[in-house]
Amino acid sequence: MPAAESPSADARPILPGATLGILGGGQLGSMFAMAARRMGYRVEAISDVADCPAARHCDHLHVGSYDDPDFLTRVGRRLDVVTFEFENVPAAAAESLAAVAAVRPHPQVLFTTQDRGREKAFLVEHGFPCAPHRLVRSRDELIAAVGELGLPAVLKTAAFGYDGKGQIKLTVADDVDRAWTAVGEGPAGPRECVLEGWIDFECEISVVAARSLDGSSRAFAPSHNSHANHILDVSSVPCGLPDRVLADATKNAERVLSALRVVGVACVEFFVTRDGRVLVNEIAPRTHNSGHLTIEACETSQFEQQVRAICGLPLGSTHQDTPSAMANLLGDCWGNDPAGAPREPDWAAALAVPGVRLHLYGKSAPRTGRKMGHLTATAATTAEAIERVTKARRLASRA
């Protein structure tokens, strides 16, 4: 069970004018900083690289190693509260910061969710429905797990996997050796992996929710998520599923945050099976790509909600004013000119589509599969919002 904040921790609200810290310098940190600065806070980011999206919107960027506790504690003394914008940093980094500043969510939440083995154990311990799975540490254990779960199945690294990285599908018995070589064998020796039984799901959805210091929580409406090459492609809300399915997902998301004792924002991703069951897939202890549409569509964005939650302020309304859809902009959209240099997408053509908004993250170089920004669209119906946002992306693309 993750540790709650100390009962002696100061529960008074952290008011505008205070300095908020972000562990990580990516686009989620950038959008958090924009929301926080609009509310009157100072924001300082901690990153291991200087050229990062958050640098464009923070009051100060601290560049150093996540493995350097002296660097982290020195920075932490400047901050009133710290949150994180991605989970692939050592949990020890958050612990170093927690020694001198409030860290929300608690570092133990990061420790649990950044490893699929620990995350699955948490889900099982607390009775959350999830895919059948086995922890495997060797080729022989993988063979045994395949024998128990059957095929098809998916082998995933326990740590440092996202956007389809570190995972491979097994369809027939001959795939076992190939899968273990590709995923299980690392440069330093065998990696700990998780084998998941294949879920014949109808769709994937996610729920972004927030939980405050007093234990109250609010969830945004579930988002329907479509993927391409294992990367989120389009998210849309409302997602058009039966009320019972939406209620189950929302209830389980709020229960997950409560069981983890999250203070802040987290996203719970689900599989919806063809018979209407809702299974937890993964937990992200931060704001999420599928929640970007809340900026335009909801009374409170996921980023403002993150500020409110970690600062002990009342959570904002998650009411959605209009159907909305979000489409990721990957580096693939840029294409190349005859000399091989990247060509800027046709943003004017994209923005000519009614209801479309453009968000670019300020990353220096487009690459295939790299998230460079996103488009959102609002409309009278979800179908129309999806049509608008995908049309805008198609018109912009130079690929």
Secondary structure, DSSP 8 states (H G I E B T S, - for coil): ------TTS--S---TTSEEEEES-SHHHHHHHHHHHHTT-EEEEEES-SS-GGGGTSSEEEE--TT-HHHHHHHHTT-SEEEES-S-S-HHHHHHHHTTSEESS-HHHHHHHTBHHHHHHHHHHTT--B--EEEE-SHHHHHHHHHHH-SSEEEEESBS--TTTTEEEE-STTHHHHHIIIIIEETTEE--EEEEE---EEEEEEEEEEE-TTS-EEE---EEEEEETTEEEEEEES----HHHHHHHHHHHHHHHHHHT--EEEEEEEEEETTS-EEEEEEESS--GGGTTHHHHBSS-HHHHHHHHHTT-------B-S-EEEEEEEGGGT-B-TTS-B----HHHHHTSTTEEEEE---SS--TT-EEEEEEEE-SSHHHHHHHHHHHHHHH---
